[in-house]
Amino acid sequence: MRGIFIGPFRFWAIWIAVLGALYLAGGEQLHVTSFAWFLVLLVGLAAAGVLAVVFTTRRGERVTRDPIEPGGDG
Protein backbone atom coordinates (compact mmCIF):
# COMPACT_ATOMS: atom_id res chain seq x y z
CA MET A 1 0.00 0.00 0.00
CA ARG A 2 2.98 2.30 0.56
CA GLY A 3 3.63 2.25 -3.17
CA ILE A 4 0.09 3.41 -3.92
CA PHE A 5 -0.41 6.03 -1.18
CA ILE A 6 2.75 8.06 -1.58
CA GLY A 7 3.47 10.68 1.05
CA PRO A 8 3.00 11.08 4.78
CA PHE A 9 -0.26 10.07 6.42
CA ARG A 10 -0.92 13.65 7.53
CA PHE A 11 -1.24 14.75 3.89
CA TRP A 12 -3.84 12.06 3.26
CA ALA A 13 -5.66 13.06 6.46
CA ILE A 14 -5.83 16.67 5.24
CA TRP A 15 -7.22 15.45 1.91
CA ILE A 16 -9.86 13.30 3.65
CA ALA A 17 -10.88 16.24 5.88
CA VAL A 18 -11.27 18.55 2.86
CA LEU A 19 -13.32 15.94 1.00
CA GLY A 20 -15.50 15.42 4.08
CA ALA A 21 -16.17 19.14 4.43
CA LEU A 22 -17.05 19.47 0.75
CA TYR A 23 -19.28 16.38 0.96
CA LEU A 24 -21.18 17.94 3.86
CA ALA A 25 -21.47 21.25 2.00
CA GLY A 26 -22.82 19.41 -1.03
CA GLY A 27 -25.31 17.53 1.13
CA GLU A 28 -26.63 20.85 2.40
CA GLN A 29 -26.72 22.09 -1.22
CA LEU A 30 -24.58 25.04 -0.21
CA HIS A 31 -23.36 25.39 -3.79
CA VAL A 32 -26.96 26.13 -4.82
CA THR A 33 -28.43 28.05 -1.89
CA SER A 34 -25.42 30.16 -0.86
CA PHE A 35 -22.89 30.08 -3.66
CA ALA A 36 -20.77 32.90 -2.21
CA TRP A 37 -20.35 31.05 1.11
CA PHE A 38 -19.54 27.87 -0.79
CA LEU A 39 -16.75 29.69 -2.62
CA VAL A 40 -15.44 31.09 0.67
CA LEU A 41 -15.42 27.56 2.08
CA LEU A 42 -13.73 26.15 -1.02
CA VAL A 43 -10.98 28.79 -1.15
CA GLY A 44 -10.51 28.63 2.63
CA LEU A 45 -10.12 24.85 2.61
CA ALA A 46 -7.68 25.02 -0.29
CA ALA A 47 -5.59 27.68 1.46
CA ALA A 48 -5.69 25.82 4.77
CA GLY A 49 -4.63 22.59 3.07
CA VAL A 50 -1.70 24.22 1.30
CA LEU A 51 -0.59 26.02 4.47
CA ALA A 52 -0.87 22.81 6.49
CA VAL A 53 1.39 21.00 4.04
CA VAL A 54 3.88 23.88 3.87
CA PHE A 55 4.12 24.41 7.62
CA THR A 56 4.24 20.72 8.61
CA THR A 57 6.96 19.79 6.13
CA ARG A 58 10.52 19.86 7.45
CA ARG A 59 13.16 21.63 5.40
CA GLY A 60 14.67 19.22 2.89
CA GLU A 61 11.87 16.65 3.24
CA ARG A 62 10.57 15.30 -0.06
CA VAL A 63 6.82 15.77 -0.42
CA THR A 64 6.44 14.39 -3.93
CA ARG A 65 7.25 11.02 -5.37
CA ASP A 66 10.61 10.17 -6.87
CA PRO A 67 11.14 11.60 -10.36
CA ILE A 68 10.33 9.34 -13.30
CA GLU A 69 13.44 8.45 -15.25
CA PRO A 70 13.01 8.64 -19.02
CA GLY A 71 12.77 5.20 -20.52
CA GLY A 72 14.52 3.90 -23.58
CA ASP A 73 11.32 2.66 -25.23
CA GLY A 74 10.96 5.77 -27.24
PDB file of N, CA, C and O in Angstrom:
ATOM      1  N   MET A   1       0.821  -1.196   0.000  1.00  0.00           N
ATOM      2  CA  MET A   1       0.000   0.000   0.000  1.00  0.00           C
ATOM      3  C   MET A   1       0.863   1.258   0.000  1.00  0.00           C
ATOM      4  O   MET A   1       0.426   2.316  -0.451  1.00  0.00           O
ATOM      5  N   ARG A   2       2.094   1.140   0.508  1.00  0.00           N
ATOM      6  CA  ARG A   2       2.976   2.302   0.561  1.00  0.00           C
ATOM      7  C   ARG A   2       3.338   2.788  -0.839  1.00  0.00           C
ATOM      8  O   ARG A   2       3.616   3.969  -1.045  1.00  0.00           O
ATOM      9  N   GLY A   3       3.333   1.868  -1.794  1.00  0.00           N
ATOM     10  CA  GLY A   3       3.626   2.248  -3.170  1.00  0.00           C
ATOM     11  C   GLY A   3       2.475   2.976  -3.843  1.00  0.00           C
ATOM     12  O   GLY A   3       2.680   3.721  -4.801  1.00  0.00           O
ATOM     13  N   ILE A   4       1.268   2.761  -3.345  1.00  0.00           N
ATOM     14  CA  ILE A   4       0.092   3.414  -3.919  1.00  0.00           C
ATOM     15  C   ILE A   4      -0.140   4.766  -3.263  1.00  0.00           C
ATOM     16  O   ILE A   4      -0.299   5.773  -3.953  1.00  0.00           O
ATOM     17  N   PHE A   5      -0.159   4.796  -1.927  1.00  0.00           N
ATOM     18  CA  PHE A   5      -0.412   6.025  -1.184  1.00  0.00           C
ATOM     19  C   PHE A   5       0.916   6.673  -0.827  1.00  0.00           C
ATOM     20  O   PHE A   5       1.442   6.482   0.270  1.00  0.00           O
ATOM     21  N   ILE A   6       1.445   7.437  -1.761  1.00  0.00           N
ATOM     22  CA  ILE A   6       2.746   8.060  -1.582  1.00  0.00           C
ATOM     23  C   ILE A   6       2.583   9.308  -0.727  1.00  0.00           C
ATOM     24  O   ILE A   6       1.648  10.084  -0.925  1.00  0.00           O
ATOM     25  N   GLY A   7       3.480   9.497   0.208  1.00  0.00           N
ATOM     26  CA  GLY A   7       3.467  10.684   1.053  1.00  0.00           C
ATOM     27  C   GLY A   7       3.087  10.347   2.471  1.00  0.00           C
ATOM     28  O   GLY A   7       2.595   9.254   2.754  1.00  0.00           O
ATOM     29  N   PRO A   8       3.319  11.299   3.371  1.00  0.00           N
ATOM     30  CA  PRO A   8       3.003  11.080   4.781  1.00  0.00           C
ATOM     31  C   PRO A   8       1.495  10.949   5.017  1.00  0.00           C
ATOM     32  O   PRO A   8       0.684  11.459   4.244  1.00  0.00           O
ATOM     33  N   PHE A   9       1.147  10.264   6.087  1.00  0.00           N
ATOM     34  CA  PHE A   9      -0.264  10.067   6.425  1.00  0.00           C
ATOM     35  C   PHE A   9      -0.974  11.395   6.663  1.00  0.00           C
ATOM     36  O   PHE A   9      -2.155  11.530   6.344  1.00  0.00           O
ATOM     37  N   ARG A  10      -0.266  12.373   7.219  1.00  0.00           N
ATOM     38  CA  ARG A  10      -0.916  13.654   7.532  1.00  0.00           C
ATOM     39  C   ARG A  10      -1.442  14.341   6.269  1.00  0.00           C
ATOM     40  O   ARG A  10      -2.461  15.029   6.322  1.00  0.00           O
ATOM     41  N   PHE A  11      -0.756  14.160   5.133  1.00  0.00           N
ATOM     42  CA  PHE A  11      -1.244  14.754   3.891  1.00  0.00           C
ATOM     43  C   PHE A  11      -2.542  14.093   3.447  1.00  0.00           C
ATOM     44  O   PHE A  11      -3.457  14.761   2.966  1.00  0.00           O
ATOM     45  N   TRP A  12      -2.613  12.775   3.611  1.00  0.00           N
ATOM     46  CA  TRP A  12      -3.837  12.063   3.257  1.00  0.00           C
ATOM     47  C   TRP A  12      -4.970  12.419   4.219  1.00  0.00           C
ATOM     48  O   TRP A  12      -6.129  12.481   3.812  1.00  0.00           O
ATOM     49  N   ALA A  13      -4.645  12.652   5.488  1.00  0.00           N
ATOM     50  CA  ALA A  13      -5.662  13.057   6.465  1.00  0.00           C
ATOM     51  C   ALA A  13      -6.228  14.433   6.115  1.00  0.00           C
ATOM     52  O   ALA A  13      -7.429  14.663   6.248  1.00  0.00           O
ATOM     53  N   ILE A  14      -5.369  15.343   5.670  1.00  0.00           N
ATOM     54  CA  ILE A  14      -5.832  16.665   5.235  1.00  0.00           C
ATOM     55  C   ILE A  14      -6.777  16.510   4.048  1.00  0.00           C
ATOM     56  O   ILE A  14      -7.834  17.139   4.004  1.00  0.00           O
ATOM     57  N   TRP A  15      -6.396  15.676   3.093  1.00  0.00           N
ATOM     58  CA  TRP A  15      -7.224  15.447   1.913  1.00  0.00           C
ATOM     59  C   TRP A  15      -8.583  14.861   2.291  1.00  0.00           C
ATOM     60  O   TRP A  15      -9.606  15.279   1.750  1.00  0.00           O
ATOM     61  N   ILE A  16      -8.605  13.908   3.204  1.00  0.00           N
ATOM     62  CA  ILE A  16      -9.862  13.303   3.652  1.00  0.00           C
ATOM     63  C   ILE A  16     -10.732  14.335   4.364  1.00  0.00           C
ATOM     64  O   ILE A  16     -11.949  14.350   4.178  1.00  0.00           O
ATOM     65  N   ALA A  17     -10.122  15.198   5.179  1.00  0.00           N
ATOM     66  CA  ALA A  17     -10.876  16.242   5.880  1.00  0.00           C
ATOM     67  C   ALA A  17     -11.494  17.231   4.891  1.00  0.00           C
ATOM     68  O   ALA A  17     -12.647  17.630   5.055  1.00  0.00           O
ATOM     69  N   VAL A  18     -10.745  17.625   3.875  1.00  0.00           N
ATOM     70  CA  VAL A  18     -11.269  18.549   2.858  1.00  0.00           C
ATOM     71  C   VAL A  18     -12.416  17.894   2.096  1.00  0.00           C
ATOM     72  O   VAL A  18     -13.449  18.523   1.868  1.00  0.00           O
ATOM     73  N   LEU A  19     -12.242  16.638   1.703  1.00  0.00           N
ATOM     74  CA  LEU A  19     -13.321  15.936   1.002  1.00  0.00           C
ATOM     75  C   LEU A  19     -14.564  15.803   1.874  1.00  0.00           C
ATOM     76  O   LEU A  19     -15.685  15.956   1.389  1.00  0.00           O
ATOM     77  N   GLY A  20     -14.367  15.517   3.163  1.00  0.00           N
ATOM     78  CA  GLY A  20     -15.502  15.416   4.076  1.00  0.00           C
ATOM     79  C   GLY A  20     -16.257  16.725   4.204  1.00  0.00           C
ATOM     80  O   GLY A  20     -17.488  16.739   4.193  1.00  0.00           O
ATOM     81  N   ALA A  21     -15.526  17.829   4.325  1.00  0.00           N
ATOM     82  CA  ALA A  21     -16.172  19.143   4.434  1.00  0.00           C
ATOM     83  C   ALA A  21     -16.932  19.482   3.155  1.00  0.00           C
ATOM     84  O   ALA A  21     -18.044  20.006   3.221  1.00  0.00           O
ATOM     85  N   LEU A  22     -16.356  19.194   2.011  1.00  0.00           N
ATOM     86  CA  LEU A  22     -17.047  19.471   0.751  1.00  0.00           C
ATOM     87  C   LEU A  22     -18.244  18.541   0.552  1.00  0.00           C
ATOM     88  O   LEU A  22     -19.251  18.945  -0.030  1.00  0.00           O
ATOM     89  N   TYR A  23     -18.142  17.307   1.028  1.00  0.00           N
ATOM     90  CA  TYR A  23     -19.276  16.385   0.959  1.00  0.00           C
ATOM     91  C   TYR A  23     -20.443  16.914   1.798  1.00  0.00           C
ATOM     92  O   TYR A  23     -21.594  16.889   1.362  1.00  0.00           O
ATOM     93  N   LEU A  24     -20.133  17.389   3.001  1.00  0.00           N
ATOM     94  CA  LEU A  24     -21.185  17.944   3.857  1.00  0.00           C
ATOM     95  C   LEU A  24     -21.789  19.205   3.250  1.00  0.00           C
ATOM     96  O   LEU A  24     -23.001  19.409   3.323  1.00  0.00           O
ATOM     97  N   ALA A  25     -20.955  20.049   2.654  1.00  0.00           N
ATOM     98  CA  ALA A  25     -21.468  21.255   2.002  1.00  0.00           C
ATOM     99  C   ALA A  25     -22.365  20.888   0.822  1.00  0.00           C
ATOM    100  O   ALA A  25     -23.386  21.537   0.591  1.00  0.00           O
ATOM    101  N   GLY A  26     -21.991  19.860   0.083  1.00  0.00           N
ATOM    102  CA  GLY A  26     -22.821  19.410  -1.029  1.00  0.00           C
ATOM    103  C   GLY A  26     -24.131  18.809  -0.555  1.00  0.00           C
ATOM    104  O   GLY A  26     -25.167  18.985  -1.196  1.00  0.00           O
ATOM    105  N   GLY A  27     -24.090  18.104   0.561  1.00  0.00           N
ATOM    106  CA  GLY A  27     -25.311  17.531   1.127  1.00  0.00           C
ATOM    107  C   GLY A  27     -26.300  18.595   1.568  1.00  0.00           C
ATOM    108  O   GLY A  27     -27.513  18.397   1.506  1.00  0.00           O
ATOM    109  N   GLU A  28     -25.773  19.719   2.012  1.00  0.00           N
ATOM    110  CA  GLU A  28     -26.627  20.847   2.396  1.00  0.00           C
ATOM    111  C   GLU A  28     -26.976  21.732   1.201  1.00  0.00           C
ATOM    112  O   GLU A  28     -27.653  22.749   1.354  1.00  0.00           O
ATOM    113  N   GLN A  29     -26.517  21.347   0.025  1.00  0.00           N
ATOM    114  CA  GLN A  29     -26.722  22.093  -1.219  1.00  0.00           C
ATOM    115  C   GLN A  29     -26.249  23.535  -1.097  1.00  0.00           C
ATOM    116  O   GLN A  29     -26.882  24.459  -1.608  1.00  0.00           O
ATOM    117  N   LEU A  30     -25.131  23.707  -0.413  1.00  0.00           N
ATOM    118  CA  LEU A  30     -24.578  25.038  -0.208  1.00  0.00           C
ATOM    119  C   LEU A  30     -24.169  25.675  -1.532  1.00  0.00           C
ATOM    120  O   LEU A  30     -24.226  26.896  -1.673  1.00  0.00           O
ATOM    121  N   HIS A  31     -23.761  24.869  -2.495  1.00  0.00           N
ATOM    122  CA  HIS A  31     -23.355  25.393  -3.793  1.00  0.00           C
ATOM    123  C   HIS A  31     -24.539  25.928  -4.595  1.00  0.00           C
ATOM    124  O   HIS A  31     -24.350  26.597  -5.611  1.00  0.00           O
ATOM    125  N   VAL A  32     -25.761  25.636  -4.143  1.00  0.00           N
ATOM    126  CA  VAL A  32     -26.961  26.129  -4.815  1.00  0.00           C
ATOM    127  C   VAL A  32     -27.590  27.263  -4.021  1.00  0.00           C
ATOM    128  O   VAL A  32     -27.955  28.294  -4.586  1.00  0.00           O
ATOM    129  N   THR A  33     -27.718  27.074  -2.710  1.00  0.00           N
ATOM    130  CA  THR A  33     -28.433  28.053  -1.888  1.00  0.00           C
ATOM    131  C   THR A  33     -27.584  29.258  -1.511  1.00  0.00           C
ATOM    132  O   THR A  33     -28.103  30.372  -1.438  1.00  0.00           O
ATOM    133  N   SER A  34     -26.306  29.064  -1.272  1.00  0.00           N
ATOM    134  CA  SER A  34     -25.416  30.157  -0.863  1.00  0.00           C
ATOM    135  C   SER A  34     -24.075  29.991  -1.572  1.00  0.00           C
ATOM    136  O   SER A  34     -23.083  29.570  -0.977  1.00  0.00           O
ATOM    137  N   PHE A  35     -24.073  30.330  -2.848  1.00  0.00           N
ATOM    138  CA  PHE A  35     -22.885  30.078  -3.655  1.00  0.00           C
ATOM    139  C   PHE A  35     -21.674  30.863  -3.154  1.00  0.00           C
ATOM    140  O   PHE A  35     -20.553  30.355  -3.182  1.00  0.00           O
ATOM    141  N   ALA A  36     -21.890  32.086  -2.700  1.00  0.00           N
ATOM    142  CA  ALA A  36     -20.766  32.899  -2.212  1.00  0.00           C
ATOM    143  C   ALA A  36     -20.113  32.236  -0.997  1.00  0.00           C
ATOM    144  O   ALA A  36     -18.886  32.190  -0.905  1.00  0.00           O
ATOM    145  N   TRP A  37     -20.918  31.725  -0.068  1.00  0.00           N
ATOM    146  CA  TRP A  37     -20.351  31.051   1.107  1.00  0.00           C
ATOM    147  C   TRP A  37     -19.665  29.744   0.725  1.00  0.00           C
ATOM    148  O   TRP A  37     -18.682  29.346   1.349  1.00  0.00           O
ATOM    149  N   PHE A  38     -20.188  29.081  -0.301  1.00  0.00           N
ATOM    150  CA  PHE A  38     -19.543  27.870  -0.788  1.00  0.00           C
ATOM    151  C   PHE A  38     -18.160  28.190  -1.348  1.00  0.00           C
ATOM    152  O   PHE A  38     -17.204  27.453  -1.105  1.00  0.00           O
ATOM    153  N   LEU A  39     -18.052  29.287  -2.095  1.00  0.00           N
ATOM    154  CA  LEU A  39     -16.748  29.686  -2.623  1.00  0.00           C
ATOM    155  C   LEU A  39     -15.784  30.067  -1.509  1.00  0.00           C
ATOM    156  O   LEU A  39     -14.598  29.745  -1.576  1.00  0.00           O
ATOM    157  N   VAL A  40     -16.286  30.752  -0.483  1.00  0.00           N
ATOM    158  CA  VAL A  40     -15.443  31.093   0.668  1.00  0.00           C
ATOM    159  C   VAL A  40     -14.934  29.814   1.328  1.00  0.00           C
ATOM    160  O   VAL A  40     -13.756  29.718   1.673  1.00  0.00           O
ATOM    161  N   LEU A  41     -15.811  28.842   1.502  1.00  0.00           N
ATOM    162  CA  LEU A  41     -15.424  27.556   2.084  1.00  0.00           C
ATOM    163  C   LEU A  41     -14.392  26.848   1.205  1.00  0.00           C
ATOM    164  O   LEU A  41     -13.397  26.328   1.710  1.00  0.00           O
ATOM    165  N   LEU A  42     -14.626  26.827  -0.088  1.00  0.00           N
ATOM    166  CA  LEU A  42     -13.732  26.151  -1.023  1.00  0.00           C
ATOM    167  C   LEU A  42     -12.337  26.780  -1.027  1.00  0.00           C
ATOM    168  O   LEU A  42     -11.333  26.073  -0.929  1.00  0.00           O
ATOM    169  N   VAL A  43     -12.278  28.095  -1.139  1.00  0.00           N
ATOM    170  CA  VAL A  43     -10.981  28.787  -1.151  1.00  0.00           C
ATOM    171  C   VAL A  43     -10.300  28.664   0.209  1.00  0.00           C
ATOM    172  O   VAL A  43      -9.085  28.483   0.283  1.00  0.00           O
ATOM    173  N   GLY A  44     -11.078  28.763   1.283  1.00  0.00           N
ATOM    174  CA  GLY A  44     -10.509  28.626   2.626  1.00  0.00           C
ATOM    175  C   GLY A  44      -9.928  27.247   2.875  1.00  0.00           C
ATOM    176  O   GLY A  44      -8.848  27.121   3.451  1.00  0.00           O
ATOM    177  N   LEU A  45     -10.640  26.210   2.444  1.00  0.00           N
ATOM    178  CA  LEU A  45     -10.124  24.850   2.605  1.00  0.00           C
ATOM    179  C   LEU A  45      -8.871  24.624   1.769  1.00  0.00           C
ATOM    180  O   LEU A  45      -7.927  23.972   2.216  1.00  0.00           O
ATOM    181  N   ALA A  46      -8.865  25.161   0.561  1.00  0.00           N
ATOM    182  CA  ALA A  46      -7.677  25.017  -0.291  1.00  0.00           C
ATOM    183  C   ALA A  46      -6.479  25.716   0.340  1.00  0.00           C
ATOM    184  O   ALA A  46      -5.384  25.157   0.383  1.00  0.00           O
ATOM    185  N   ALA A  47      -6.684  26.934   0.827  1.00  0.00           N
ATOM    186  CA  ALA A  47      -5.594  27.681   1.460  1.00  0.00           C
ATOM    187  C   ALA A  47      -5.120  26.985   2.731  1.00  0.00           C
ATOM    188  O   ALA A  47      -3.918  26.885   2.977  1.00  0.00           O
ATOM    189  N   ALA A  48      -6.059  26.507   3.534  1.00  0.00           N
ATOM    190  CA  ALA A  48      -5.691  25.816   4.773  1.00  0.00           C
ATOM    191  C   ALA A  48      -4.926  24.530   4.470  1.00  0.00           C
ATOM    192  O   ALA A  48      -3.971  24.199   5.172  1.00  0.00           O
ATOM    193  N   GLY A  49      -5.334  23.813   3.441  1.00  0.00           N
ATOM    194  CA  GLY A  49      -4.628  22.588   3.066  1.00  0.00           C
ATOM    195  C   GLY A  49      -3.210  22.857   2.607  1.00  0.00           C
ATOM    196  O   GLY A  49      -2.279  22.155   3.003  1.00  0.00           O
ATOM    197  N   VAL A  50      -3.041  23.872   1.775  1.00  0.00           N
ATOM    198  CA  VAL A  50      -1.696  24.215   1.302  1.00  0.00           C
ATOM    199  C   VAL A  50      -0.826  24.676   2.463  1.00  0.00           C
ATOM    200  O   VAL A  50       0.325  24.256   2.580  1.00  0.00           O
ATOM    201  N   LEU A  51      -1.364  25.535   3.322  1.00  0.00           N
ATOM    202  CA  LEU A  51      -0.590  26.021   4.470  1.00  0.00           C
ATOM    203  C   LEU A  51      -0.236  24.883   5.424  1.00  0.00           C
ATOM    204  O   LEU A  51       0.862  24.855   5.980  1.00  0.00           O
ATOM    205  N   ALA A  52      -1.156  23.952   5.612  1.00  0.00           N
ATOM    206  CA  ALA A  52      -0.871  22.814   6.492  1.00  0.00           C
ATOM    207  C   ALA A  52       0.271  21.972   5.942  1.00  0.00           C
ATOM    208  O   ALA A  52       1.122  21.509   6.701  1.00  0.00           O
ATOM    209  N   VAL A  53       0.296  21.774   4.645  1.00  0.00           N
ATOM    210  CA  VAL A  53       1.388  21.003   4.043  1.00  0.00           C
ATOM    211  C   VAL A  53       2.697  21.774   4.140  1.00  0.00           C
ATOM    212  O   VAL A  53       3.732  21.202   4.480  1.00  0.00           O
ATOM    213  N   VAL A  54       2.654  23.068   3.845  1.00  0.00           N
ATOM    214  CA  VAL A  54       3.878  23.879   3.871  1.00  0.00           C
ATOM    215  C   VAL A  54       4.458  23.956   5.274  1.00  0.00           C
ATOM    216  O   VAL A  54       5.666  23.806   5.454  1.00  0.00           O
ATOM    217  N   PHE A  55       3.610  24.189   6.268  1.00  0.00           N
ATOM    218  CA  PHE A  55       4.121  24.405   7.619  1.00  0.00           C
ATOM    219  C   PHE A  55       4.423  23.121   8.386  1.00  0.00           C
ATOM    220  O   PHE A  55       5.100  23.169   9.413  1.00  0.00           O
ATOM    221  N   THR A  56       3.936  21.974   7.913  1.00  0.00           N
ATOM    222  CA  THR A  56       4.244  20.719   8.607  1.00  0.00           C
ATOM    223  C   THR A  56       5.367  19.940   7.932  1.00  0.00           C
ATOM    224  O   THR A  56       5.755  18.872   8.407  1.00  0.00           O
ATOM    225  N   THR A  57       5.882  20.459   6.844  1.00  0.00           N
ATOM    226  CA  THR A  57       6.963  19.787   6.131  1.00  0.00           C
ATOM    227  C   THR A  57       8.302  20.336   6.602  1.00  0.00           C
ATOM    228  O   THR A  57       8.527  21.547   6.593  1.00  0.00           O
ATOM    229  N   ARG A  58       9.181  19.443   7.012  1.00  0.00           N
ATOM    230  CA  ARG A  58      10.515  19.859   7.448  1.00  0.00           C
ATOM    231  C   ARG A  58      11.365  20.246   6.246  1.00  0.00           C
ATOM    232  O   ARG A  58      11.190  19.718   5.148  1.00  0.00           O
ATOM    233  N   ARG A  59      12.277  21.167   6.470  1.00  0.00           N
ATOM    234  CA  ARG A  59      13.158  21.630   5.395  1.00  0.00           C
ATOM    235  C   ARG A  59      13.958  20.447   4.845  1.00  0.00           C
ATOM    236  O   ARG A  59      14.565  19.687   5.599  1.00  0.00           O
ATOM    237  N   GLY A  60      13.949  20.308   3.531  1.00  0.00           N
ATOM    238  CA  GLY A  60      14.675  19.224   2.887  1.00  0.00           C
ATOM    239  C   GLY A  60      13.880  17.935   2.735  1.00  0.00           C
ATOM    240  O   GLY A  60      14.333  17.008   2.064  1.00  0.00           O
ATOM    241  N   GLU A  61      12.694  17.861   3.350  1.00  0.00           N
ATOM    242  CA  GLU A  61      11.869  16.652   3.244  1.00  0.00           C
ATOM    243  C   GLU A  61      11.187  16.611   1.879  1.00  0.00           C
ATOM    244  O   GLU A  61      10.664  17.621   1.408  1.00  0.00           O
ATOM    245  N   ARG A  62      11.198  15.454   1.257  1.00  0.00           N
ATOM    246  CA  ARG A  62      10.572  15.300  -0.057  1.00  0.00           C
ATOM    247  C   ARG A  62       9.079  15.077   0.132  1.00  0.00           C
ATOM    248  O   ARG A  62       8.667  14.187   0.875  1.00  0.00           O
ATOM    249  N   VAL A  63       8.262  15.897  -0.551  1.00  0.00           N
ATOM    250  CA  VAL A  63       6.816  15.769  -0.418  1.00  0.00           C
ATOM    251  C   VAL A  63       6.176  15.185  -1.671  1.00  0.00           C
ATOM    252  O   VAL A  63       4.976  14.911  -1.689  1.00  0.00           O
ATOM    253  N   THR A  64       6.968  14.997  -2.706  1.00  0.00           N
ATOM    254  CA  THR A  64       6.445  14.394  -3.925  1.00  0.00           C
ATOM    255  C   THR A  64       7.120  13.049  -4.141  1.00  0.00           C
ATOM    256  O   THR A  64       8.060  12.697  -3.428  1.00  0.00           O
ATOM    257  N   ARG A  65       6.653  12.320  -5.098  1.00  0.00           N
ATOM    258  CA  ARG A  65       7.246  11.020  -5.374  1.00  0.00           C
ATOM    259  C   ARG A  65       8.587  11.207  -6.064  1.00  0.00           C
ATOM    260  O   ARG A  65       8.936  12.312  -6.480  1.00  0.00           O
ATOM    261  N   ASP A  66       9.329  10.125  -6.181  1.00  0.00           N
ATOM    262  CA  ASP A  66      10.611  10.168  -6.873  1.00  0.00           C
ATOM    263  C   ASP A  66      10.386  10.523  -8.339  1.00  0.00           C
ATOM    264  O   ASP A  66       9.365  10.144  -8.914  1.00  0.00           O
ATOM    265  N   PRO A  67      11.318  11.240  -8.947  1.00  0.00           N
ATOM    266  CA  PRO A  67      11.137  11.595 -10.361  1.00  0.00           C
ATOM    267  C   PRO A  67      11.138  10.354 -11.248  1.00  0.00           C
ATOM    268  O   PRO A  67      11.796   9.357 -10.951  1.00  0.00           O
ATOM    269  N   ILE A  68      10.394  10.439 -12.333  1.00  0.00           N
ATOM    270  CA  ILE A  68      10.331   9.344 -13.300  1.00  0.00           C
ATOM    271  C   ILE A  68      11.514   9.487 -14.246  1.00  0.00           C
ATOM    272  O   ILE A  68      11.704  10.532 -14.868  1.00  0.00           O
ATOM    273  N   GLU A  69      12.292   8.443 -14.344  1.00  0.00           N
ATOM    274  CA  GLU A  69      13.439   8.446 -15.249  1.00  0.00           C
ATOM    275  C   GLU A  69      12.947   8.156 -16.666  1.00  0.00           C
ATOM    276  O   GLU A  69      12.123   7.264 -16.870  1.00  0.00           O
ATOM    277  N   PRO A  70      13.450   8.906 -17.638  1.00  0.00           N
ATOM    278  CA  PRO A  70      13.011   8.641 -19.018  1.00  0.00           C
ATOM    279  C   PRO A  70      13.432   7.244 -19.461  1.00  0.00           C
ATOM    280  O   PRO A  70      14.566   6.817 -19.247  1.00  0.00           O
ATOM    281  N   GLY A  71      12.506   6.562 -20.069  1.00  0.00           N
ATOM    282  CA  GLY A  71      12.774   5.198 -20.516  1.00  0.00           C
ATOM    283  C   GLY A  71      13.383   5.174 -21.910  1.00  0.00           C
ATOM    284  O   GLY A  71      13.367   6.176 -22.625  1.00  0.00           O
ATOM    285  N   GLY A  72      13.906   4.048 -22.279  1.00  0.00           N
ATOM    286  CA  GLY A  72      14.516   3.905 -23.584  1.00  0.00           C
ATOM    287  C   GLY A  72      13.569   3.334 -24.627  1.00  0.00           C
ATOM    288  O   GLY A  72      14.002   2.937 -25.708  1.00  0.00           O
ATOM    289  N   ASP A  73      12.263   3.290 -24.306  1.00  0.00           N
ATOM    290  CA  ASP A  73      11.319   2.656 -25.229  1.00  0.00           C
ATOM    291  C   ASP A  73      10.672   3.664 -26.176  1.00  0.00           C
ATOM    292  O   ASP A  73       9.663   3.351 -26.808  1.00  0.00           O
ATOM    293  N   GLY A  74      11.227   4.845 -26.282  1.00  0.00           N
ATOM    294  CA  GLY A  74      10.958   5.774 -27.239  1.00  0.00           C
ATOM    295  C   GLY A  74       9.873   6.573 -27.579  1.00  0.00           C
ATOM    296  O   GLY A  74       9.949   7.340 -28.539  1.00  0.00           O
TER     297      GLY A  74
END
